[in-house]
Amino acid sequence: MPSLRDLRAAWSARPASYSRLVWTLILALDRLPWPWGEEILAKSFVARAFVRTGRLRQALAWAAAQPSTERGRWHLARSLCAYHGRFVARSALVGIRGPEALLRLVAVRGEEHLAAAGRGVILLGFHLGPAGSYLALRVAGHRLTWVGGRGATGAWSREIRQRYQSARETQFFSEDRYSWTRRLYHARQVLLSGEHVFISADGEGGEAFSVPLPGGPQVIGVGWLALRRATGAPVLPVLSHMQGRTQVVTVHPALPPRNADPGLDLDACRRSLAHLLGDHVRRFPEQCYSLVFSAPAASSPTSRGRRWCP
């Protein structure tokens, strides 16, 4: 049972993208045995869609844009909302007490691609499924540096933070206007030393290009491209989905080698990601919440203008 000190620390660590109501629910439900909190949040997000009908309309429009399946439009929209709530719970590890419990809830595929890529690899993640792919890779025994913000880590148990949160990453968790630049500079140093980094393709930073997908485009940021051009590191896309209660993280083969012509290099990356992401969305449309529930972000020099809000 978390102490009062732990609860106060968790409350003060609320990410700006999480509403006070959702963060309060996360901290309250974390005291229940797993998976009760996860199930309650999944149902709560479905109920919220019928209260905030704009979200329901978004979900229905998304469902209508997907290729015909045996699932009806309403069923797909409801599943989308439920998975969104489930992913919010999983990102905060609601009800998951320690490393052993977490280990039973993750699986990694495609590790042979990471082994073949050698040293100094960019692992490229996407908000097209449950968050925390970098954490799942760490749990599976892979060493890497996370190039991103604090997220919901403030709600993790102390034992999980101590084992899986890098001290050198936490110094870059501040959200000032230069935080993203500092993270990229740190990531460049890590890659040049031969270690791996994990960065979200659709996170902070300016827009590089967009990938057309059923229901709307996926915007791809420039941060990972800057690292690729500065270091020559191979880039391995990483996608994640839920299979039952297990988060399955798949490491895909590397993107085409870097081309000296920036335009040709960008086109090659765009084509590869369009094929990969299109296949993922067709297989798991109900888990692609970020393509549906993205919202305008606060203005900043590094913002792409979109963020994902629980």
C-alpha positions, 0 to 999 in steps of 0.5 A: 500500500503506498504511503501518504508521501508516495501519494503526494509525490504521485499527485505532484507528478501529474503530467500536463496532458492528464486532467485532474479528474483522470489523474485522481481516478488513476491514483485511486484505482491504483489501490485496487487489485489488478486488473480492476482499475484497468477495467474500470477506466476502460468502462469509464472512457466508454461512458465519457464518450456518451457524456462528451458526445463530441468524442463519440462523434469522433469515434464513430467517424473513425469507425465509418472510415475503416475498411468493412469488417464484421464489426459494426460501426458502433461496436468499433467506436465503443472498443476504441473508447474502451481501449483508450481508457485501458491504455491510460491505465496501462501507461500508469501501471494501475494496479501493477505492484512490482517488476515481476507482475509487469514481466508477466504482462509484456511480450516482445517480438522481432528481437532478432532485428534488434540483434542484427542492427548492431550498436547505436540503434534508434528505436522508433515508437508510435502512439498507435497502441498502448504506450510504454513500448520502451518500458516493455523492451527494458523489462525484456532485458534490452538496454536503451535510453528513452528520449521523451517526457515524464508521462505517467511514470509518477504513478508507477510503484516505487519498485518499478521506478527504481528498476526501470527508470533511468536516473540520467533520463529524469534530468531531462523531464522538465517541460521548459522550451529547451527541454526537447533540444536537450533531449535530442543532444543527449540522445545524439551522444548516447547513439555515438557511444554505441547505445540504443535510444527510443524516441516517438516518431509522432511526439514533440518537434516540427513535422517532417511529413504525414502518412495517409491512413484510413480515417486520417493522416499520421503526422511524423515528427523531425526529431528522429530524422535529425538523429538519423542524419547526425549519427547514421544510426539504423532506425527500427520501427516499433509497434505495440498492441494488446493481445488479451491482457498482454502488451505485445511489442514488435520490433520491425526490420530497419528502415532503408539505409540513409540516402545522402540526398535528403529528399530521396531519404525522406521519400524512402522513409515515408514509403516504408512507414506508410506500408507498415503503419497502414497494415497496423491500423487495418489489423488493430483499428480499435487500438489507434486512439491517437488518430482519433482523440488528438487535440490542439497543443499549447503553442511552443517553439517545438510543438507540432500543434497536436497532443494526446490527452487522457 
